[in-house]
Amino acid sequence: MEVQAVLWRSRGVQALVGVTALGFASYFLTLASLPTYAVAGGASAATAGVVTAVFLVVTILVQTVVPALTVRFGVGPVFAAGLLALGVPAPLYVLDDGVGWISLLSAVRGAGFAVITVLGATLSVRVAPPERRGESIGLYGLAIALPNMAAIPAGVALVLDGHVGWLAWLSASPVLGLFFLPMLLRSVTTREERGAKGNARTAVRAALAPSLVLFVVTTAGGGLVTFLPIERPDGRLATVALLLWGLFGALTRWRAGVLADRLGTGLLLPLAVLVGAAGLAVTAVGLWTASAWVLVGAAVFGAGFGAVQNLTLLRAFSRAGDQGTTAASALWNASFDAGTACGALLLGFVFGAVGLPWTFVFSAVALAILLPLAQAAARPAPARP
């Protein structure tokens, strides 16, 4: 326990956690609340989804250029610009509840979110020595998961209670992250190798296998989050299931890194994928039989989901090498966001055709088929001739 305490007491880790929590709190506060705000302003439920779609599309597009921006301008200025872009527009939501205005502000904020996701993940491995990177990534993940559990329901509650002003100002929290940024930057080596495009391409190829594993798993997660509340809109089942999913995901995302530092990822990554597949299968059985099994399945899937996040990020960085961390982070984050979006979109067609239990069964089979790729992703990247 003393070893863990030493890493947490590192000023760099504390600064990283502060910046990350403030940035992601803003994202989670508005993730579900802005569509609700748009509907309250007269938009249809289908149209309100455009707000989230615009945010995520801009995020994914900008994530692809963050490595080039850091080479051109440096990590510090780009990170600061990202915090400002995510936080400064948020208070302006109170000016209009139209979908167009909300989407415009969300596009700007999506660009800022792209920056903090890529650079936050990149710096999570630079604030710790190589033998402690799994643990550091776990603490970074915990700084994301805790705001997730609190801010999403809080944001919706603020809108439903008519406190949009509070929501808007609280969502400006990334601006406060600027106070932590100097300490964070002093704690890490932030210079990217100027070999630029060649290094970035090599890093992307090396990080591709772990990122594909993440994409498939987050697609399943996006389906769970989107369609379980639709399948069971009455009662507390969906709420409790998603709470357990998030809680167990946070715990395993944190602790998987410590295990990876000790045991490596060769066994842990395929095992995490298998646990996720089992959780989805149990959830499907629960939808056919008893609600208690839905809760068990959601918790088990959350455990696999959280571990996969940590382990794939660790493998992406390890395979890409120290000079390719920003490019690897960009690919990993884009895969996460694209998977979440595809889960909400593509699995919707499956859900409409065969129902949610079979959708989860198909998702579980997809994860099981993924095992050989997970095993390959857990190995070092092949050397190029």
Long-range contacts (C-beta under 8 A, 24 or more apart in sequence): 4-135, 4-258, 7-128, 7-132, 7-135, 7-136, 7-139, 8-139, 10-127, 10-128, 10-187, 11-183, 11-187, 12-127, 12-128, 12-183, 12-184, 12-186, 12-187, 12-188, 13-127, 13-128, 13-136, 13-139, 13-187, 14-183, 15-127, 15-180, 15-181, 15-183, 15-184, 15-187, 16-120, 16-123, 16-124, 16-127, 16-139, 16-140, 16-143, 16-180, 16-184, 17-139, 17-140, 17-142, 17-143, 18-177, 18-179, 18-180, 19-79, 19-83, 19-116, 19-120, 19-177, 19-180, 19-181, 19-184, 20-116, 20-120, 20-140, 20-143, 20-144, 21-143, 21-144, 21-146, 21-147, 22-173, 22-174, 22-176, 22-177, 22-180, 23-83, 23-86, 23-113, 23-116, 23-120, 23-173, 23-174, 23-177, 24-116, 24-143, 24-144, 24-147, 24-148, 24-151, 25-147, 25-151, 25-170, 25-173, 26-86, 26-87, 26-90, 26-109, 26-170, 26-171, 26-172, 26-173, 26-174, 27-86, 27-113, 28-147, 28-148, 28-150, 28-151, 28-152, 28-155, 29-151, 29-152, 29-154, 29-155, 29-158, 29-167, 29-170, 29-171, 29-173, 30-90, 30-93, 30-106, 30-109, 30-155, 30-167, 30-171, 31-152, 31-155, 32-152, 32-155, 32-156, 33-155, 33-156, 33-158, 33-159, 33-167, 34-93, 34-102, 34-106, 36-156, 36-159, 36-160, 37-93, 37-97, 37-102, 37-159, 37-164, 37-167, 38-97, 38-98, 38-99, 38-102, 40-97, 40-159, 41-96, 41-97, 41-98, 41-99, 42-97, 43-98, 43-99, 47-99, 48-99, 50-99, 50-103, 51-99, 51-102, 51-103, 51-106, 52-106, 53-341, 54-103, 54-106, 54-107, 54-110, 55-106, 55-107, 55-109, 55-110, 55-113, 56-110, 56-337, 56-340, 56-341, 57-110, 58-106, 58-107, 58-110, 58-111, 58-114, 59-110, 59-111, 59-113, 59-114, 59-117, 59-337, 60-114, 60-334, 60-337, 60-338, 60-341, 61-114, 62-110, 62-111, 62-114, 62-115, 63-114, 63-117, 63-118, 63-330, 63-333, 63-334, 63-337, 64-330, 64-334, 66-114, 66-115, 66-118, 66-119, 66-326, 66-330, 67-118, 67-192, 67-200, 67-326, 67-327, 67-330, 68-196, 68-200, 69-115, 70-119, 70-192, 70-326, 71-192, 71-194, 71-196, 74-190, 75-119, 75-122, 75-123, 75-185, 75-190, 75-192, 76-181, 76-185, 76-190, 78-115, 78-119, 79-115, 79-116, 79-119, 79-181, 79-185, 80-178, 80-181, 81-112, 81-115, 82-111, 82-112, 82-113, 82-114, 82-115, 82-116, 82-119, 82-174, 83-112, 83-115, 83-116, 83-174, 83-175, 83-177, 83-178, 83-181, 84-112, 84-174, 84-175, 84-178, 85-109, 85-111, 85-112, 85-115, 86-112, 86-113, 86-115, 86-116, 86-174, 87-112, 87-171, 87-172, 87-173, 87-174, 87-175, 87-176, 87-177, 88-172, 88-175, 90-168, 90-169, 90-171, 90-172, 91-168, 91-169, 91-171, 91-172, 92-168, 93-164, 93-167, 93-168, 93-171, 94-164, 94-165, 94-168, 97-164, 112-174, 114-333, 116-174, 116-177, 117-329, 117-333, 117-337, 118-326, 118-329, 118-330, 118-333, 119-326, 119-329, 121-313, 121-329, 121-332, 121-333, 122-325, 122-326, 122-329, 123-184, 123-188, 123-190, 124-313, 125-314, 125-317, 125-325, 126-188, 126-189, 126-190, 126-325, 127-184, 127-187, 127-188, 131-261, 132-261, 133-257, 133-261, 133-314, 133-317, 134-256, 134-257, 134-258, 134-259, 134-260, 134-261, 134-310, 134-314, 135-257, 135-258, 135-261, 136-257, 137-257, 137-310, 137-313, 137-314, 138-253, 138-254, 138-255, 138-256, 138-257, 138-258, 138-310, 139-254, 139-257, 141-250, 141-253, 141-254, 141-257, 141-306, 141-309, 141-310, 142-250, 142-253, 142-254, 145-246, 145-249, 145-250, 145-253, 145-254, 145-306, 146-250, 148-246, 148-250, 149-243, 149-246, 149-247, 149-250, 192-323, 192-326, 193-323, 195-323, 199-323, 199-324, 199-327, 200-324, 200-327, 202-320, 202-324, 202-384, 203-320, 203-321, 203-323, 203-324, 203-325, 203-327, 203-328, 203-331, 204-320, 204-324, 204-327, 204-328, 204-331, 205-381, 206-316, 206-319, 206-320, 206-321, 206-324, 206-328, 206-381, 207-315, 207-316, 207-317, 207-319, 207-320, 207-324, 207-327, 207-328, 207-331, 207-332, 208-331, 209-315, 209-319, 209-373, 209-376, 209-377, 210-269, 210-311, 210-312, 210-313, 210-315, 210-316, 210-319, 210-332, 210-377, 211-312, 211-316, 211-331, 211-332, 211-334, 211-335, 212-335, 212-373, 212-377, 213-269, 213-273, 213-308, 213-312, 213-370, 213-373, 213-374, 213-377, 214-308, 214-309, 214-312, 214-313, 214-332, 214-335, 214-336, 214-339, 215-335, 215-336, 215-338, 215-339, 215-342, 216-339, 216-366, 216-367, 216-370, 217-273, 217-276, 217-304, 217-305, 217-308, 217-339, 217-367, 217-370, 218-305, 218-335, 218-336, 218-339, 218-340, 218-343, 219-339, 219-340, 219-342, 219-343, 219-346, 219-347, 219-363, 219-366, 220-276, 220-280, 220-301, 220-305, 220-343, 220-347, 220-360, 220-363, 220-364, 220-366, 220-367, 221-301, 221-305, 221-339, 221-340, 221-343, 222-339, 222-340, 222-341, 222-342, 222-343, 222-344, 222-347, 223-343, 223-344, 223-347, 223-348, 223-351, 223-359, 223-360, 223-363, 224-280, 224-283, 224-298, 224-301, 224-343, 224-360, 225-340, 225-343, 225-344, 226-343, 226-344, 226-347, 226-348, 227-347, 227-348, 227-351, 227-356, 227-359, 228-294, 228-298, 228-356, 230-351, 231-287, 231-356, 232-294, 237-291, 237-294, 237-295, 240-295, 241-283, 241-294, 241-295, 241-298, 242-298, 244-295, 244-298, 244-299, 244-302, 245-298, 245-299, 245-301, 245-302, 245-305, 246-302, 247-299, 247-302, 248-299, 248-300, 248-302, 248-303, 248-306, 249-302, 249-303, 249-305, 249-306, 249-309, 250-306, 251-303, 251-306, 252-302, 252-303, 252-304, 252-305, 252-306, 252-307, 252-310, 253-306, 253-307, 253-309, 253-310, 254-306, 254-310, 256-306, 256-307, 256-310, 256-311, 257-310, 257-314, 260-310, 260-311, 260-314, 264-378, 265-311, 265-314, 265-315, 265-378, 266-375, 266-378, 266-379, 267-378, 268-307, 268-311, 268-378, 269-308, 269-311, 269-312, 269-315, 269-374, 269-375, 269-377, 269-378, 270-371, 270-374, 270-375, 270-378, 272-304, 272-307, 272-308, 272-311, 272-374, 273-304, 273-308, 273-367, 273-370, 273-371, 273-374, 274-304, 274-367, 274-368, 274-371, 275-300, 275-301, 275-303, 275-304, 275-307, 276-300, 276-301, 276-303, 276-304, 276-305, 276-308, 276-367, 277-304, 277-364, 277-365, 277-367, 277-368, 278-304, 278-364, 279-303, 279-304, 279-305, 280-360, 280-361, 280-363, 280-364, 280-367, 281-360, 281-361, 281-364, 283-360, 284-356, 284-357, 284-358, 284-359, 284-360, 284-361, 284-364, 285-357, 287-356, 287-357, 287-360, 288-357, 309-336, 311-378, 312-377, 315-377, 315-378, 318-380, 319-377, 319-380, 319-381, 320-381
